[in-house]
Amino acid sequence: KDILAEEIEHESWFLELIYGRPSGHMRRKYSGERPHTRKHSRALDMA
């Protein structure tokens, strides 16, 4: 379930990147925020 949600976020992030506008799928804190689920991004935050 978490992996599917993360894949959907990656797709929406990619569309935002290509078209230069928010996809409307998920509101991010700032433009370009990485599309990872909180559960899977903890390791990235520790780096």
mmCIF file of the N, C-alpha and C atoms, coordinates in Angstrom:
data_MODEL
# 
_entry.id   MODEL 
# 
loop_
_atom_site.group_PDB 
_atom_site.id 
_atom_site.type_symbol 
_atom_site.label_atom_id 
_atom_site.label_alt_id 
_atom_site.label_comp_id 
_atom_site.label_asym_id 
_atom_site.label_entity_id 
_atom_site.label_seq_id 
_atom_site.pdbx_PDB_ins_code 
_atom_site.Cartn_x 
_atom_site.Cartn_y 
_atom_site.Cartn_z 
_atom_site.occupancy 
_atom_site.B_iso_or_equiv 
_atom_site.pdbx_formal_charge 
_atom_site.auth_seq_id 
_atom_site.auth_comp_id 
_atom_site.auth_asym_id 
_atom_site.auth_atom_id 
_atom_site.pdbx_PDB_model_num 
ATOM 1   N N  . LYS A 1 1  ? 0.829  -1.198 0.000   1.00 0.00 ? 1  LYS A N  1 
ATOM 2   C CA . LYS A 1 1  ? 0.000  0.000  0.000   1.00 0.00 ? 1  LYS A CA 1 
ATOM 3   C C  . LYS A 1 1  ? 0.868  1.254  0.000   1.00 0.00 ? 1  LYS A C  1 
ATOM 4   N N  . ASP A 1 2  ? 1.882  1.284  0.866   1.00 0.00 ? 2  ASP A N  1 
ATOM 5   C CA . ASP A 1 2  ? 2.771  2.446  0.920   1.00 0.00 ? 2  ASP A CA 1 
ATOM 6   C C  . ASP A 1 2  ? 3.551  2.614  -0.377  1.00 0.00 ? 2  ASP A C  1 
ATOM 7   N N  . ILE A 1 3  ? 3.950  1.492  -0.961  1.00 0.00 ? 3  ILE A N  1 
ATOM 8   C CA . ILE A 1 3  ? 4.711  1.556  -2.210  1.00 0.00 ? 3  ILE A CA 1 
ATOM 9   C C  . ILE A 1 3  ? 3.840  2.116  -3.330  1.00 0.00 ? 3  ILE A C  1 
ATOM 10  N N  . LEU A 1 4  ? 2.584  1.707  -3.399  1.00 0.00 ? 4  LEU A N  1 
ATOM 11  C CA . LEU A 1 4  ? 1.667  2.228  -4.411  1.00 0.00 ? 4  LEU A CA 1 
ATOM 12  C C  . LEU A 1 4  ? 1.481  3.730  -4.237  1.00 0.00 ? 4  LEU A C  1 
ATOM 13  N N  . ALA A 1 5  ? 1.287  4.178  -3.009  1.00 0.00 ? 5  ALA A N  1 
ATOM 14  C CA . ALA A 1 5  ? 1.121  5.609  -2.744  1.00 0.00 ? 5  ALA A CA 1 
ATOM 15  C C  . ALA A 1 5  ? 2.363  6.385  -3.164  1.00 0.00 ? 5  ALA A C  1 
ATOM 16  N N  . GLU A 1 6  ? 3.527  5.821  -2.896  1.00 0.00 ? 6  GLU A N  1 
ATOM 17  C CA . GLU A 1 6  ? 4.773  6.488  -3.277  1.00 0.00 ? 6  GLU A CA 1 
ATOM 18  C C  . GLU A 1 6  ? 4.920  6.552  -4.797  1.00 0.00 ? 6  GLU A C  1 
ATOM 19  N N  . GLU A 1 7  ? 4.530  5.497  -5.498  1.00 0.00 ? 7  GLU A N  1 
ATOM 20  C CA . GLU A 1 7  ? 4.599  5.504  -6.959  1.00 0.00 ? 7  GLU A CA 1 
ATOM 21  C C  . GLU A 1 7  ? 3.665  6.564  -7.537  1.00 0.00 ? 7  GLU A C  1 
ATOM 22  N N  . ILE A 1 8  ? 2.496  6.714  -6.962  1.00 0.00 ? 8  ILE A N  1 
ATOM 23  C CA . ILE A 1 8  ? 1.554  7.745  -7.409  1.00 0.00 ? 8  ILE A CA 1 
ATOM 24  C C  . ILE A 1 8  ? 2.155  9.124  -7.191  1.00 0.00 ? 8  ILE A C  1 
ATOM 25  N N  . GLU A 1 9  ? 2.821  9.320  -6.058  1.00 0.00 ? 9  GLU A N  1 
ATOM 26  C CA . GLU A 1 9  ? 3.475  10.595 -5.778  1.00 0.00 ? 9  GLU A CA 1 
ATOM 27  C C  . GLU A 1 9  ? 4.599  10.868 -6.770  1.00 0.00 ? 9  GLU A C  1 
ATOM 28  N N  . HIS A 1 10 ? 5.372  9.851  -7.122  1.00 0.00 ? 10 HIS A N  1 
ATOM 29  C CA . HIS A 1 10 ? 6.439  10.039 -8.100  1.00 0.00 ? 10 HIS A CA 1 
ATOM 30  C C  . HIS A 1 10 ? 5.861  10.457 -9.448  1.00 0.00 ? 10 HIS A C  1 
ATOM 31  N N  . GLU A 1 11 ? 4.760  9.835  -9.829  1.00 0.00 ? 11 GLU A N  1 
ATOM 32  C CA . GLU A 1 11 ? 4.134  10.176 -11.105 1.00 0.00 ? 11 GLU A CA 1 
ATOM 33  C C  . GLU A 1 11 ? 3.638  11.615 -11.102 1.00 0.00 ? 11 GLU A C  1 
ATOM 34  N N  . SER A 1 12 ? 2.990  12.028 -10.014 1.00 0.00 ? 12 SER A N  1 
ATOM 35  C CA . SER A 1 12 ? 2.484  13.398 -9.955  1.00 0.00 ? 12 SER A CA 1 
ATOM 36  C C  . SER A 1 12 ? 3.628  14.402 -9.923  1.00 0.00 ? 12 SER A C  1 
ATOM 37  N N  . TRP A 1 13 ? 4.720  14.064 -9.223  1.00 0.00 ? 13 TRP A N  1 
ATOM 38  C CA . TRP A 1 13 ? 5.890  14.939 -9.186  1.00 0.00 ? 13 TRP A CA 1 
ATOM 39  C C  . TRP A 1 13 ? 6.485  15.089 -10.588 1.00 0.00 ? 13 TRP A C  1 
ATOM 40  N N  . PHE A 1 14 ? 6.553  13.995 -11.328 1.00 0.00 ? 14 PHE A N  1 
ATOM 41  C CA . PHE A 1 14 ? 7.102  14.027 -12.683 1.00 0.00 ? 14 PHE A CA 1 
ATOM 42  C C  . PHE A 1 14 ? 6.242  14.906 -13.592 1.00 0.00 ? 14 PHE A C  1 
ATOM 43  N N  . LEU A 1 15 ? 4.925  14.795 -13.468 1.00 0.00 ? 15 LEU A N  1 
ATOM 44  C CA . LEU A 1 15 ? 4.036  15.638 -14.269 1.00 0.00 ? 15 LEU A CA 1 
ATOM 45  C C  . LEU A 1 15 ? 4.217  17.107 -13.913 1.00 0.00 ? 15 LEU A C  1 
ATOM 46  N N  . GLU A 1 16 ? 4.391  17.410 -12.627 1.00 0.00 ? 16 GLU A N  1 
ATOM 47  C CA . GLU A 1 16 ? 4.659  18.785 -12.208 1.00 0.00 ? 16 GLU A CA 1 
ATOM 48  C C  . GLU A 1 16 ? 5.951  19.282 -12.844 1.00 0.00 ? 16 GLU A C  1 
ATOM 49  N N  . LEU A 1 17 ? 6.964  18.433 -12.876 1.00 0.00 ? 17 LEU A N  1 
ATOM 50  C CA . LEU A 1 17 ? 8.255  18.798 -13.446 1.00 0.00 ? 17 LEU A CA 1 
ATOM 51  C C  . LEU A 1 17 ? 8.126  19.099 -14.943 1.00 0.00 ? 17 LEU A C  1 
ATOM 52  N N  . ILE A 1 18 ? 7.403  18.253 -15.661 1.00 0.00 ? 18 ILE A N  1 
ATOM 53  C CA . ILE A 1 18 ? 7.256  18.422 -17.110 1.00 0.00 ? 18 ILE A CA 1 
ATOM 54  C C  . ILE A 1 18 ? 6.418  19.651 -17.457 1.00 0.00 ? 18 ILE A C  1 
ATOM 55  N N  . TYR A 1 19 ? 5.273  19.798 -16.799 1.00 0.00 ? 19 TYR A N  1 
ATOM 56  C CA . TYR A 1 19 ? 4.339  20.862 -17.164 1.00 0.00 ? 19 TYR A CA 1 
ATOM 57  C C  . TYR A 1 19 ? 4.554  22.155 -16.388 1.00 0.00 ? 19 TYR A C  1 
ATOM 58  N N  . GLY A 1 20 ? 5.395  22.129 -15.358 1.00 0.00 ? 20 GLY A N  1 
ATOM 59  C CA . GLY A 1 20 ? 5.713  23.342 -14.621 1.00 0.00 ? 20 GLY A CA 1 
ATOM 60  C C  . GLY A 1 20 ? 4.586  23.887 -13.774 1.00 0.00 ? 20 GLY A C  1 
ATOM 61  N N  . ARG A 1 21 ? 3.662  23.035 -13.425 1.00 0.00 ? 21 ARG A N  1 
ATOM 62  C CA . ARG A 1 21 ? 2.562  23.472 -12.553 1.00 0.00 ? 21 ARG A CA 1 
ATOM 63  C C  . ARG A 1 21 ? 2.141  22.308 -11.662 1.00 0.00 ? 21 ARG A C  1 
ATOM 64  N N  . PRO A 1 22 ? 1.536  22.615 -10.525 1.00 0.00 ? 22 PRO A N  1 
ATOM 65  C CA . PRO A 1 22 ? 1.114  21.549 -9.607  1.00 0.00 ? 22 PRO A CA 1 
ATOM 66  C C  . PRO A 1 22 ? 0.103  20.613 -10.254 1.00 0.00 ? 22 PRO A C  1 
ATOM 67  N N  . SER A 1 23 ? 0.226  19.330 -9.971  1.00 0.00 ? 23 SER A N  1 
ATOM 68  C CA . SER A 1 23 ? -0.699 18.348 -10.533 1.00 0.00 ? 23 SER A CA 1 
ATOM 69  C C  . SER A 1 23 ? -2.036 18.351 -9.807  1.00 0.00 ? 23 SER A C  1 
ATOM 70  N N  . GLY A 1 24 ? -2.052 18.887 -8.581  1.00 0.00 ? 24 GLY A N  1 
ATOM 71  C CA . GLY A 1 24 ? -3.275 18.904 -7.796  1.00 0.00 ? 24 GLY A CA 1 
ATOM 72  C C  . GLY A 1 24 ? -3.483 17.631 -7.008  1.00 0.00 ? 24 GLY A C  1 
ATOM 73  N N  . HIS A 1 25 ? -2.582 16.660 -7.180  1.00 0.00 ? 25 HIS A N  1 
ATOM 74  C CA . HIS A 1 25 ? -2.739 15.388 -6.474  1.00 0.00 ? 25 HIS A CA 1 
ATOM 75  C C  . HIS A 1 25 ? -2.421 15.521 -4.991  1.00 0.00 ? 25 HIS A C  1 
ATOM 76  N N  . MET A 1 26 ? -1.356 16.233 -4.681  1.00 0.00 ? 26 MET A N  1 
ATOM 77  C CA . MET A 1 26 ? -0.944 16.366 -3.284  1.00 0.00 ? 26 MET A CA 1 
ATOM 78  C C  . MET A 1 26 ? -0.336 17.735 -3.075  1.00 0.00 ? 26 MET A C  1 
ATOM 79  N N  . ARG A 1 27 ? -0.721 18.384 -2.009  1.00 0.00 ? 27 ARG A N  1 
ATOM 80  C CA . ARG A 1 27 ? -0.119 19.676 -1.697  1.00 0.00 ? 27 ARG A CA 1 
ATOM 81  C C  . ARG A 1 27 ? 1.190  19.438 -0.972  1.00 0.00 ? 27 ARG A C  1 
ATOM 82  N N  . ARG A 1 28 ? 2.222  20.106 -1.431  1.00 0.00 ? 28 ARG A N  1 
ATOM 83  C CA . ARG A 1 28 ? 3.525  19.997 -0.800  1.00 0.00 ? 28 ARG A CA 1 
ATOM 84  C C  . ARG A 1 28 ? 3.812  21.282 -0.028  1.00 0.00 ? 28 ARG A C  1 
ATOM 85  N N  . LYS A 1 29 ? 4.740  21.210 0.900   1.00 0.00 ? 29 LYS A N  1 
ATOM 86  C CA . LYS A 1 29 ? 5.108  22.397 1.676   1.00 0.00 ? 29 LYS A CA 1 
ATOM 87  C C  . LYS A 1 29 ? 5.748  23.451 0.788   1.00 0.00 ? 29 LYS A C  1 
ATOM 88  N N  . TYR A 1 30 ? 6.521  23.006 -0.203  1.00 0.00 ? 30 TYR A N  1 
ATOM 89  C CA . TYR A 1 30 ? 7.192  23.930 -1.116  1.00 0.00 ? 30 TYR A CA 1 
ATOM 90  C C  . TYR A 1 30 ? 7.352  23.252 -2.476  1.00 0.00 ? 30 TYR A C  1 
ATOM 91  N N  . SER A 1 31 ? 7.503  24.065 -3.488  1.00 0.00 ? 31 SER A N  1 
ATOM 92  C CA . SER A 1 31 ? 7.652  23.544 -4.842  1.00 0.00 ? 31 SER A CA 1 
ATOM 93  C C  . SER A 1 31 ? 8.919  22.714 -4.951  1.00 0.00 ? 31 SER A C  1 
ATOM 94  N N  . GLY A 1 32 ? 8.809  21.536 -5.538  1.00 0.00 ? 32 GLY A N  1 
ATOM 95  C CA . GLY A 1 32 ? 9.963  20.670 -5.703  1.00 0.00 ? 32 GLY A CA 1 
ATOM 96  C C  . GLY A 1 32 ? 10.245 19.755 -4.530  1.00 0.00 ? 32 GLY A C  1 
ATOM 97  N N  . GLU A 1 33 ? 9.387  19.784 -3.514  1.00 0.00 ? 33 GLU A N  1 
ATOM 98  C CA . GLU A 1 33 ? 9.581  18.892 -2.367  1.00 0.00 ? 33 GLU A CA 1 
ATOM 99  C C  . GLU A 1 33 ? 9.575  17.451 -2.855  1.00 0.00 ? 33 GLU A C  1 
ATOM 100 N N  . ARG A 1 34 ? 10.487 16.633 -2.326  1.00 0.00 ? 34 ARG A N  1 
ATOM 101 C CA . ARG A 1 34 ? 10.615 15.258 -2.807  1.00 0.00 ? 34 ARG A CA 1 
ATOM 102 C C  . ARG A 1 34 ? 9.331  14.448 -2.577  1.00 0.00 ? 34 ARG A C  1 
ATOM 103 N N  . PRO A 1 35 ? 8.992  13.615 -3.541  1.00 0.00 ? 35 PRO A N  1 
ATOM 104 C CA . PRO A 1 35 ? 7.743  12.862 -3.477  1.00 0.00 ? 35 PRO A CA 1 
ATOM 105 C C  . PRO A 1 35 ? 7.878  11.510 -2.786  1.00 0.00 ? 35 PRO A C  1 
ATOM 106 N N  . HIS A 1 36 ? 8.339  11.495 -1.554  1.00 0.00 ? 36 HIS A N  1 
ATOM 107 C CA . HIS A 1 36 ? 8.464  10.250 -0.804  1.00 0.00 ? 36 HIS A CA 1 
ATOM 108 C C  . HIS A 1 36 ? 7.425  10.222 0.308   1.00 0.00 ? 36 HIS A C  1 
ATOM 109 N N  . THR A 1 37 ? 6.949  9.057  0.625   1.00 0.00 ? 37 THR A N  1 
ATOM 110 C CA . THR A 1 37 ? 6.070  8.941  1.771   1.00 0.00 ? 37 THR A CA 1 
ATOM 111 C C  . THR A 1 37 ? 6.900  9.130  3.029   1.00 0.00 ? 37 THR A C  1 
ATOM 112 N N  . ARG A 1 38 ? 6.288  9.624  4.064   1.00 0.00 ? 38 ARG A N  1 
ATOM 113 C CA . ARG A 1 38 ? 7.004  9.898  5.310   1.00 0.00 ? 38 ARG A CA 1 
ATOM 114 C C  . ARG A 1 38 ? 7.672  8.635  5.852   1.00 0.00 ? 38 ARG A C  1 
ATOM 115 N N  . LYS A 1 39 ? 6.991  7.515  5.742   1.00 0.00 ? 39 LYS A N  1 
ATOM 116 C CA . LYS A 1 39 ? 7.513  6.257  6.275   1.00 0.00 ? 39 LYS A CA 1 
ATOM 117 C C  . LYS A 1 39 ? 8.830  5.859  5.615   1.00 0.00 ? 39 LYS A C  1 
ATOM 118 N N  . HIS A 1 40 ? 8.939  6.081  4.307   1.00 0.00 ? 40 HIS A N  1 
ATOM 119 C CA . HIS A 1 40 ? 10.115 5.639  3.570   1.00 0.00 ? 40 HIS A CA 1 
ATOM 120 C C  . HIS A 1 40 ? 11.189 6.705  3.455   1.00 0.00 ? 40 HIS A C  1 
ATOM 121 N N  . SER A 1 41 ? 10.909 7.931  3.863   1.00 0.00 ? 41 SER A N  1 
ATOM 122 C CA . SER A 1 41 ? 11.898 8.988  3.695   1.00 0.00 ? 41 SER A CA 1 
ATOM 123 C C  . SER A 1 41 ? 12.705 9.254  4.959   1.00 0.00 ? 41 SER A C  1 
ATOM 124 N N  . ARG A 1 42 ? 12.441 8.543  6.051   1.00 0.00 ? 42 ARG A N  1 
ATOM 125 C CA . ARG A 1 42 ? 13.201 8.759  7.286   1.00 0.00 ? 42 ARG A CA 1 
ATOM 126 C C  . ARG A 1 42 ? 14.691 8.541  7.073   1.00 0.00 ? 42 ARG A C  1 
ATOM 127 N N  . ALA A 1 43 ? 15.059 7.537  6.299   1.00 0.00 ? 43 ALA A N  1 
ATOM 128 C CA . ALA A 1 43 ? 16.476 7.257  6.046   1.00 0.00 ? 43 ALA A CA 1 
ATOM 129 C C  . ALA A 1 43 ? 17.123 8.413  5.288   1.00 0.00 ? 43 ALA A C  1 
ATOM 130 N N  . LEU A 1 44 ? 16.380 9.060  4.415   1.00 0.00 ? 44 LEU A N  1 
ATOM 131 C CA . LEU A 1 44 ? 16.919 10.192 3.675   1.00 0.00 ? 44 LEU A CA 1 
ATOM 132 C C  . LEU A 1 44 ? 17.130 11.392 4.584   1.00 0.00 ? 44 LEU A C  1 
ATOM 133 N N  . ASP A 1 45 ? 16.258 11.560 5.584   1.00 0.00 ? 45 ASP A N  1 
ATOM 134 C CA . ASP A 1 45 ? 16.373 12.679 6.511   1.00 0.00 ? 45 ASP A CA 1 
ATOM 135 C C  . ASP A 1 45 ? 17.578 12.536 7.431   1.00 0.00 ? 45 ASP A C  1 
ATOM 136 N N  . MET A 1 46 ? 18.032 11.312 7.663   1.00 0.00 ? 46 MET A N  1 
ATOM 137 C CA . MET A 1 46 ? 19.157 11.077 8.569   1.00 0.00 ? 46 MET A CA 1 
ATOM 138 C C  . MET A 1 46 ? 20.493 11.397 7.911   1.00 0.00 ? 46 MET A C  1 
ATOM 139 N N  . ALA A 1 47 ? 20.500 11.442 6.593   1.00 0.00 ? 47 ALA A N  1 
ATOM 140 C CA . ALA A 1 47 ? 21.760 11.675 5.861   1.00 0.00 ? 47 ALA A CA 1 
ATOM 141 C C  . ALA A 1 47 ? 22.262 13.089 6.030   1.00 0.00 ? 47 ALA A C  1 
# 
